[in-house]
Amino acid sequence: MIRSELYRGMIYAGDTPLACSITVEQTGPMQITVRAGSFTTTGQARIRGYDPGTHAGLIASGKAERLPDGKRVRVWLQDVNGQPIDRATTYTLAADQIVVLTSDPLKPVAYDVDLISDGPQTDVLVKRRVVDAEEYGDPPPGWRKVHDLLSEFMLPPGCAEITPIDIYALTIRPGFPAGTGPDDWATQTGGA
């Protein structure tokens, strides 16, 4: 069963731009479909209390942005030339991707599904390995992993139906987990 739980695929965006509309569903006994959508990264930034004297110039130059509450600012980390290292980036998976899973009659098979990109294009990388017999492959040359869409899961030998197997999928919820807020989040992530 494809599911998502806190610490098992479910992430809260907190104060970041992190978002994902890509979903994964079981569409057959041994088939999953990765649905078209987009994934937005967090970028590399620090959240700070807003100080007009310090942050107005950074905001005007695109090196920072004010958060919706007006009290805080997201300052993009900068390289030695004073340019943002990594702003939030959105990757779009343009079409659904059907993944047919196959088991091995004698050994467990591990699967892992990643979102990958070569810059202009975004795709899905399905990694399959027979346990104790082979290793996962890497993305094609020029492509890089963006994020896990499905955490590694195992098919038992001779598996013909994935419904009873827990398969954890990436799910991003906006804001903060129940009972926490920006101050808690900053403490938990080392941003305080």
PyRosetta script that sets phi, psi and omega in degrees:
from pyrosetta import init, pose_from_sequence

init()
pose = pose_from_sequence("MIRSELYRGMIYAGDTPLACSITVEQTGPMQITVRAGSFTTTGQARIRGYDPGTHAGLIASGKAERLPDGKRVRVWLQDVNGQPIDRATTYTLAADQIVVLTSDPLKPVAYDVDLISDGPQTDVLVKRRVVDAEEYGDPPPGWRKVHDLLSEFMLPPGCAEITPIDIYALTIRPGFPAGTGPDDWATQTGGA")
pose.set_psi(1, 131.7)
pose.set_omega(1, 178.5)
pose.set_phi(2, -83.1)
pose.set_psi(2, 126.0)
pose.set_omega(2, -175.7)
pose.set_phi(3, -147.4)
pose.set_psi(3, 176.4)
pose.set_omega(3, 177.9)
pose.set_phi(4, -150.9)
pose.set_psi(4, 133.6)
pose.set_omega(4, 178.4)
pose.set_phi(5, -137.5)
pose.set_psi(5, 157.8)
pose.set_omega(5, 175.7)
pose.set_phi(6, -55.5)
pose.set_psi(6, 131.6)
pose.set_omega(6, -176.8)
pose.set_phi(7, 74.1)
pose.set_psi(7, 2.6)
pose.set_omega(7, 175.8)
pose.set_phi(8, -137.8)
pose.set_psi(8, 66.1)
pose.set_omega(8, 177.9)
pose.set_phi(9, 100.1)
pose.set_psi(9, -29.5)
pose.set_omega(9, -178.8)
pose.set_phi(10, -88.3)
pose.set_psi(10, 128.6)
pose.set_omega(10, 180.0)
pose.set_phi(11, -129.1)
pose.set_psi(11, 145.1)
pose.set_omega(11, 172.3)
pose.set_phi(12, -101.1)
pose.set_psi(12, 138.7)
pose.set_omega(12, -176.3)
pose.set_phi(13, -73.3)
pose.set_psi(13, -25.0)
pose.set_omega(13, -177.7)
pose.set_phi(14, 60.2)
pose.set_psi(14, -130.6)
pose.set_omega(14, 179.2)
pose.set_phi(15, -94.2)
pose.set_psi(15, 11.3)
pose.set_omega(15, -176.4)
pose.set_phi(16, -95.9)
pose.set_psi(16, 167.3)
pose.set_omega(16, 175.7)
pose.set_phi(17, -79.8)
pose.set_psi(17, 2.6)
pose.set_omega(17, -176.0)
pose.set_phi(18, -50.9)
pose.set_psi(18, 128.0)
pose.set_omega(18, 180.0)
pose.set_phi(19, -159.9)
pose.set_psi(19, 153.7)
pose.set_omega(19, 177.9)
pose.set_phi(20, -152.3)
pose.set_psi(20, 125.6)
pose.set_omega(20, 174.3)
pose.set_phi(21, -108.5)
pose.set_psi(21, 3.6)
pose.set_omega(21, 176.3)
pose.set_phi(22, -76.3)
pose.set_psi(22, 128.6)
pose.set_omega(22, 177.9)
pose.set_phi(23, -123.5)
pose.set_psi(23, 161.7)
pose.set_omega(23, 178.2)
pose.set_phi(24, -128.0)
pose.set_psi(24, 134.8)
pose.set_omega(24, 178.2)
pose.set_phi(25, -139.0)
pose.set_psi(25, 154.6)
pose.set_omega(25, 175.0)
pose.set_phi(26, -80.8)
pose.set_psi(26, 127.3)
pose.set_omega(26, -177.8)
pose.set_phi(27, -122.8)
pose.set_psi(27, 11.6)
pose.set_omega(27, 177.4)
pose.set_phi(28, -174.7)
pose.set_psi(28, 170.6)
pose.set_omega(28, -178.9)
pose.set_phi(29, -55.5)
pose.set_psi(29, -36.9)
pose.set_omega(29, -179.9)
pose.set_phi(30, -131.3)
pose.set_psi(30, 38.7)
pose.set_omega(30, -176.8)
pose.set_phi(31, -139.3)
pose.set_psi(31, 138.2)
pose.set_omega(31, 171.7)
pose.set_phi(32, -124.1)
pose.set_psi(32, 154.0)
pose.set_omega(32, 176.5)
pose.set_phi(33, -124.8)
pose.set_psi(33, 126.3)
pose.set_omega(33, 174.5)
pose.set_phi(34, -91.3)
pose.set_psi(34, 114.6)
pose.set_omega(34, -175.2)
pose.set_phi(35, -81.7)
pose.set_psi(35, 139.6)
pose.set_omega(35, 178.8)
pose.set_phi(36, -54.4)
pose.set_psi(36, 147.1)
pose.set_omega(36, 179.3)
pose.set_phi(37, 171.6)
pose.set_psi(37, -162.3)
pose.set_omega(37, -178.6)
pose.set_phi(38, -132.1)
pose.set_psi(38, 156.3)
pose.set_omega(38, 177.3)
pose.set_phi(39, -131.2)
pose.set_psi(39, 126.2)
pose.set_omega(39, 178.6)
pose.set_phi(40, -112.3)
pose.set_psi(40, 125.3)
pose.set_omega(40, -179.9)
pose.set_phi(41, -77.9)
pose.set_psi(41, 167.3)
pose.set_omega(41, 178.9)
pose.set_phi(42, -78.5)
pose.set_psi(42, -28.5)
pose.set_omega(42, -169.6)
pose.set_phi(43, 74.1)
pose.set_psi(43, 177.6)
pose.set_omega(43, 178.9)
pose.set_phi(44, -109.8)
pose.set_psi(44, 110.8)
pose.set_omega(44, -176.1)
pose.set_phi(45, -151.0)
pose.set_psi(45, 167.4)
pose.set_omega(45, 173.0)
pose.set_phi(46, -121.9)
pose.set_psi(46, 143.3)
pose.set_omega(46, 175.8)
pose.set_phi(47, -96.8)
pose.set_psi(47, 128.3)
pose.set_omega(47, -179.3)
pose.set_phi(48, -132.7)
pose.set_psi(48, 158.2)
pose.set_omega(48, 171.8)
pose.set_phi(49, -64.8)
pose.set_psi(49, 139.5)
pose.set_omega(49, -175.9)
pose.set_phi(50, -74.1)
pose.set_psi(50, 124.9)
pose.set_omega(50, 174.7)
pose.set_phi(51, -126.1)
pose.set_psi(51, 109.4)
pose.set_omega(51, -175.5)
pose.set_phi(52, -52.8)
pose.set_psi(52, -40.5)
pose.set_omega(52, -178.7)
pose.set_phi(53, -65.1)
pose.set_psi(53, -35.9)
pose.set_omega(53, -178.7)
pose.set_phi(54, -85.7)
pose.set_psi(54, -38.2)
pose.set_omega(54, -168.1)
pose.set_phi(55, -103.0)
pose.set_psi(55, -16.8)
pose.set_omega(55, -176.7)
pose.set_phi(56, -58.8)
pose.set_psi(56, -44.3)
pose.set_omega(56, 179.7)
pose.set_phi(57, -66.1)
pose.set_psi(57, -38.5)
pose.set_omega(57, 178.7)
pose.set_phi(58, -65.8)
pose.set_psi(58, -39.6)
pose.set_omega(58, 178.8)
pose.set_phi(59, -65.7)
pose.set_psi(59, -45.5)
pose.set_omega(59, -179.4)
pose.set_phi(60, -61.3)
pose.set_psi(60, -32.6)
pose.set_omega(60, -178.2)
pose.set_phi(61, -89.8)
pose.set_psi(61, 0.7)
pose.set_omega(61, 179.0)
pose.set_phi(62, 80.9)
pose.set_psi(62, 13.6)
pose.set_omega(62, -179.3)
pose.set_phi(63, -95.9)
pose.set_psi(63, -1.5)
pose.set_omega(63, 177.5)
pose.set_phi(64, -155.5)
pose.set_psi(64, 163.7)
pose.set_omega(64, 175.1)
pose.set_phi(65, -144.4)
pose.set_psi(65, 144.3)
pose.set_omega(65, 179.8)
pose.set_phi(66, -80.6)
pose.set_psi(66, 137.9)
pose.set_omega(66, 179.6)
pose.set_phi(67, -79.7)
pose.set_psi(67, 159.1)
pose.set_omega(67, -175.0)
pose.set_phi(68, -55.6)
pose.set_psi(68, -28.8)
pose.set_omega(68, -179.2)
pose.set_phi(69, -73.9)
pose.set_psi(69, -11.1)
pose.set_omega(69, 178.0)
pose.set_phi(70, 76.7)
pose.set_psi(70, -9.4)
pose.set_omega(70, -176.6)
pose.set_phi(71, -95.9)
pose.set_psi(71, -16.7)
pose.set_omega(71, -175.6)
pose.set_phi(72, -130.8)
pose.set_psi(72, 164.1)
pose.set_omega(72, -178.6)
pose.set_phi(73, -135.6)
pose.set_psi(73, 144.2)
pose.set_omega(73, 173.7)
pose.set_phi(74, -99.5)
pose.set_psi(74, 116.2)
pose.set_omega(74, -178.9)
pose.set_phi(75, -105.0)
pose.set_psi(75, 117.8)
pose.set_omega(75, -179.5)
pose.set_phi(76, -70.6)
pose.set_psi(76, 133.2)
pose.set_omega(76, 176.6)
pose.set_phi(77, -63.5)
pose.set_psi(77, 144.4)
pose.set_omega(77, -173.5)
pose.set_phi(78, -117.2)
pose.set_psi(78, 151.6)
pose.set_omega(78, 177.2)
pose.set_phi(79, -83.9)
pose.set_psi(79, -174.1)
pose.set_omega(79, -177.8)
pose.set_phi(80, -64.8)
pose.set_psi(80, -19.2)
pose.set_omega(80, 178.0)
pose.set_phi(81, -92.6)
pose.set_psi(81, 5.4)
pose.set_omega(81, 178.7)
pose.set_phi(82, 79.5)
pose.set_psi(82, 17.1)
pose.set_omega(82, 179.3)
pose.set_phi(83, -103.6)
pose.set_psi(83, 147.2)
pose.set_omega(83, 177.7)
pose.set_phi(84, -56.5)
pose.set_psi(84, 134.6)
pose.set_omega(84, -179.4)
pose.set_phi(85, -71.2)
pose.set_psi(85, -49.1)
pose.set_omega(85, -174.7)
pose.set_phi(86, -154.9)
pose.set_psi(86, 102.0)
pose.set_omega(86, 174.6)
pose.set_phi(87, -80.3)
pose.set_psi(87, 168.6)
pose.set_omega(87, 174.2)
pose.set_phi(88, -60.0)
pose.set_psi(88, 135.9)
pose.set_omega(88, -178.8)
pose.set_phi(89, -127.8)
pose.set_psi(89, 140.3)
pose.set_omega(89, 177.6)
pose.set_phi(90, -106.3)
pose.set_psi(90, 128.9)
pose.set_omega(90, 176.6)
pose.set_phi(91, -110.4)
pose.set_psi(91, 133.0)
pose.set_omega(91, -177.5)
pose.set_phi(92, -115.2)
pose.set_psi(92, 122.6)
pose.set_omega(92, 172.3)
pose.set_phi(93, -89.9)
pose.set_psi(93, 109.7)
pose.set_omega(93, -169.1)
pose.set_phi(94, -75.8)
pose.set_psi(94, -26.4)
pose.set_omega(94, -176.4)
pose.set_phi(95, -138.3)
pose.set_psi(95, 152.9)
pose.set_omega(95, 174.8)
pose.set_phi(96, -59.3)
pose.set_psi(96, 145.9)
pose.set_omega(96, 177.6)
pose.set_phi(97, -121.0)
pose.set_psi(97, 121.3)
pose.set_omega(97, 179.0)
pose.set_phi(98, -93.6)
pose.set_psi(98, 131.0)
pose.set_omega(98, -179.3)
pose.set_phi(99, -118.9)
pose.set_psi(99, 117.2)
pose.set_omega(99, 176.6)
pose.set_phi(100, -95.8)
pose.set_psi(100, 121.5)
pose.set_omega(100, -177.8)
pose.set_phi(101, -92.3)
pose.set_psi(101, 140.9)
pose.set_omega(101, 177.2)
pose.set_phi(102, -129.6)
pose.set_psi(102, 137.8)
pose.set_omega(102, 177.9)
pose.set_phi(103, -96.7)
pose.set_psi(103, 174.9)
pose.set_omega(103, 175.5)
pose.set_phi(104, -112.9)
pose.set_psi(104, 142.7)
pose.set_omega(104, -177.7)
pose.set_phi(105, -67.5)
pose.set_psi(105, -22.9)
pose.set_omega(105, -173.5)
pose.set_phi(106, -118.0)
pose.set_psi(106, -23.9)
pose.set_omega(106, -174.4)
pose.set_phi(107, -127.5)
pose.set_psi(107, 153.5)
pose.set_omega(107, 173.9)
pose.set_phi(108, -64.9)
pose.set_psi(108, 150.5)
pose.set_omega(108, 177.1)
pose.set_phi(109, -121.3)
pose.set_psi(109, 128.9)
pose.set_omega(109, 177.7)
pose.set_phi(110, -99.1)
pose.set_psi(110, 139.6)
pose.set_omega(110, 174.8)
pose.set_phi(111, -123.8)
pose.set_psi(111, 150.0)
pose.set_omega(111, 176.9)
pose.set_phi(112, -148.2)
pose.set_psi(112, 133.6)
pose.set_omega(112, -178.1)
pose.set_phi(113, -123.7)
pose.set_psi(113, 123.8)
pose.set_omega(113, -177.0)
pose.set_phi(114, -118.9)
pose.set_psi(114, 152.8)
pose.set_omega(114, 168.0)
pose.set_phi(115, -89.9)
pose.set_psi(115, 128.7)
pose.set_omega(115, -179.2)
pose.set_phi(116, -127.4)
pose.set_psi(116, 160.8)
pose.set_omega(116, -179.9)
pose.set_phi(117, -148.2)
pose.set_psi(117, 149.5)
pose.set_omega(117, 172.1)
pose.set_phi(118, -113.9)
pose.set_psi(118, 16.1)
pose.set_omega(118, -177.4)
pose.set_phi(119, 111.2)
pose.set_psi(119, -82.7)
pose.set_omega(119, -179.6)
pose.set_phi(120, -77.8)
pose.set_psi(120, -24.2)
pose.set_omega(120, -176.2)
pose.set_phi(121, -113.1)
pose.set_psi(121, 151.7)
pose.set_omega(121, 175.8)
pose.set_phi(122, -128.3)
pose.set_psi(122, 140.7)
pose.set_omega(122, -178.2)
pose.set_phi(123, -148.6)
pose.set_psi(123, -178.9)
pose.set_omega(123, 178.1)
pose.set_phi(124, -112.2)
pose.set_psi(124, 133.7)
pose.set_omega(124, 175.0)
pose.set_phi(125, -109.3)
pose.set_psi(125, 116.7)
pose.set_omega(125, 177.7)
pose.set_phi(126, -99.0)
pose.set_psi(126, 118.3)
pose.set_omega(126, 179.8)
pose.set_phi(127, -106.2)
pose.set_psi(127, 127.5)
pose.set_omega(127, -179.0)
pose.set_phi(128, -128.4)
pose.set_psi(128, 137.3)
pose.set_omega(128, 174.6)
pose.set_phi(129, -146.1)
pose.set_psi(129, 140.4)
pose.set_omega(129, 173.2)
pose.set_phi(130, -82.4)
pose.set_psi(130, 123.4)
pose.set_omega(130, -175.5)
pose.set_phi(131, -59.6)
pose.set_psi(131, 134.4)
pose.set_omega(131, -179.6)
pose.set_phi(132, 66.7)
pose.set_psi(132, 13.0)
pose.set_omega(132, -179.7)
pose.set_phi(133, -128.8)
pose.set_psi(133, -27.3)
pose.set_omega(133, -177.9)
pose.set_phi(134, -156.9)
pose.set_psi(134, 165.5)
pose.set_omega(134, 179.6)
pose.set_phi(135, -113.2)
pose.set_psi(135, 161.0)
pose.set_omega(135, 175.5)
pose.set_phi(136, -62.7)
pose.set_psi(136, 151.8)
pose.set_omega(136, 172.9)
pose.set_phi(137, -90.1)
pose.set_psi(137, 168.3)
pose.set_omega(137, 177.2)
pose.set_phi(138, -96.3)
pose.set_psi(138, 165.9)
pose.set_omega(138, 174.0)
pose.set_phi(139, -59.3)
pose.set_psi(139, 157.7)
pose.set_omega(139, 176.8)
pose.set_phi(140, -58.7)
pose.set_psi(140, 156.7)
pose.set_omega(140, 178.3)
pose.set_phi(141, -54.2)
pose.set_psi(141, 135.8)
pose.set_omega(141, 179.7)
pose.set_phi(142, 88.4)
pose.set_psi(142, -11.3)
pose.set_omega(142, 178.5)
pose.set_phi(143, -101.2)
pose.set_psi(143, 152.9)
pose.set_omega(143, 176.1)
pose.set_phi(144, -136.3)
pose.set_psi(144, 153.2)
pose.set_omega(144, 178.0)
pose.set_phi(145, -71.7)
pose.set_psi(145, 133.0)
pose.set_omega(145, 175.9)
pose.set_phi(146, -96.0)
pose.set_psi(146, -50.4)
pose.set_omega(146, -179.8)
pose.set_phi(147, -168.5)
pose.set_psi(147, 156.6)
pose.set_omega(147, 172.4)
pose.set_phi(148, -68.7)
pose.set_psi(148, 136.7)
pose.set_omega(148, 170.0)
pose.set_phi(149, -100.6)
pose.set_psi(149, -38.6)
pose.set_omega(149, 173.6)
pose.set_phi(150, -127.3)
pose.set_psi(150, 132.3)
pose.set_omega(150, 173.6)
pose.set_phi(151, -69.7)
pose.set_psi(151, 156.9)
pose.set_omega(151, -179.7)
pose.set_phi(152, -54.8)
pose.set_psi(152, 136.4)
pose.set_omega(152, 175.5)
pose.set_phi(153, -137.6)
pose.set_psi(153, 158.3)
pose.set_omega(153, -175.7)
pose.set_phi(154, -114.6)
pose.set_psi(154, 136.8)
pose.set_omega(154, 169.5)
pose.set_phi(155, -100.1)
pose.set_psi(155, 126.3)
pose.set_omega(155, 177.5)
pose.set_phi(156, -68.7)
pose.set_psi(156, 160.4)
pose.set_omega(156, 178.7)
pose.set_phi(157, -53.5)
pose.set_psi(157, 134.3)
pose.set_omega(157, 177.2)
pose.set_phi(158, 72.4)
pose.set_psi(158, 13.6)
pose.set_omega(158, -177.8)
pose.set_phi(159, -59.2)
pose.set_psi(159, 134.5)
pose.set_omega(159, 178.9)
pose.set_phi(160, -124.5)
pose.set_psi(160, 1.5)
pose.set_omega(160, -176.1)
pose.set_phi(161, -154.9)
pose.set_psi(161, 124.1)
pose.set_omega(161, -178.0)
pose.set_phi(162, -92.9)
pose.set_psi(162, -5.6)
pose.set_omega(162, -176.9)
pose.set_phi(163, -52.9)
pose.set_psi(163, -42.7)
pose.set_omega(163, -178.9)
pose.set_phi(164, -77.2)
pose.set_psi(164, -4.5)
pose.set_omega(164, -177.9)
pose.set_phi(165, -92.2)
pose.set_psi(165, 130.5)
pose.set_omega(165, 175.3)
pose.set_phi(166, -76.0)
pose.set_psi(166, 118.6)
pose.set_omega(166, 178.1)
pose.set_phi(167, -120.3)
pose.set_psi(167, 117.2)
pose.set_omega(167, -174.1)
pose.set_phi(168, -94.6)
pose.set_psi(168, 122.8)
pose.set_omega(168, -176.6)
pose.set_phi(169, -107.4)
pose.set_psi(169, 149.1)
pose.set_omega(169, 175.6)
pose.set_phi(170, -63.0)
pose.set_psi(170, 128.9)
pose.set_omega(170, 174.0)
pose.set_phi(171, -139.6)
pose.set_psi(171, 128.5)
pose.set_omega(171, 179.5)
pose.set_phi(172, -115.1)
pose.set_psi(172, 123.5)
pose.set_omega(172, 177.7)
pose.set_phi(173, -100.9)
pose.set_psi(173, 142.9)
pose.set_omega(173, 178.1)
pose.set_phi(174, -71.2)
pose.set_psi(174, 158.3)
pose.set_omega(174, 174.3)
pose.set_phi(175, 71.8)
pose.set_psi(175, -144.2)
pose.set_omega(175, -172.1)
pose.set_phi(176, -118.9)
pose.set_psi(176, 157.0)
pose.set_omega(176, 174.4)
pose.set_phi(177, -59.8)
pose.set_psi(177, 155.1)
pose.set_omega(177, 179.8)
pose.set_phi(178, -53.6)
pose.set_psi(178, 134.4)
pose.set_omega(178, 177.1)
pose.set_phi(179, 85.1)
pose.set_psi(179, 1.8)
pose.set_omega(179, 177.4)
pose.set_phi(180, -126.2)
pose.set_psi(180, 162.3)
pose.set_omega(180, 179.0)
pose.set_phi(181, -146.0)
pose.set_psi(181, -168.3)
pose.set_omega(181, -176.7)
pose.set_phi(182, -55.1)
pose.set_psi(182, -40.1)
pose.set_omega(182, -178.9)
pose.set_phi(183, -66.7)
pose.set_psi(183, -42.8)
pose.set_omega(183, 178.1)
pose.set_phi(184, -63.1)
pose.set_psi(184, -43.7)
pose.set_omega(184, -176.8)
pose.set_phi(185, -61.2)
pose.set_psi(185, -44.8)
pose.set_omega(185, -179.7)
pose.set_phi(186, -61.8)
pose.set_psi(186, -38.9)
pose.set_omega(186, 178.5)
pose.set_phi(187, -66.4)
pose.set_psi(187, -44.2)
pose.set_omega(187, -177.1)
pose.set_phi(188, -67.5)
pose.set_psi(188, -31.2)
pose.set_omega(188, -175.7)
pose.set_phi(189, -98.6)
pose.set_psi(189, 3.2)
pose.set_omega(189, 178.9)
pose.set_phi(190, 82.2)
pose.set_psi(190, 9.3)
pose.set_omega(190, -178.9)
pose.set_phi(191, -86.1)
pose.set_psi(191, -3.3)
pose.set_omega(191, -177.2)
pose.set_phi(192, -80.8)
pose.dump_pdb("model.pdb")
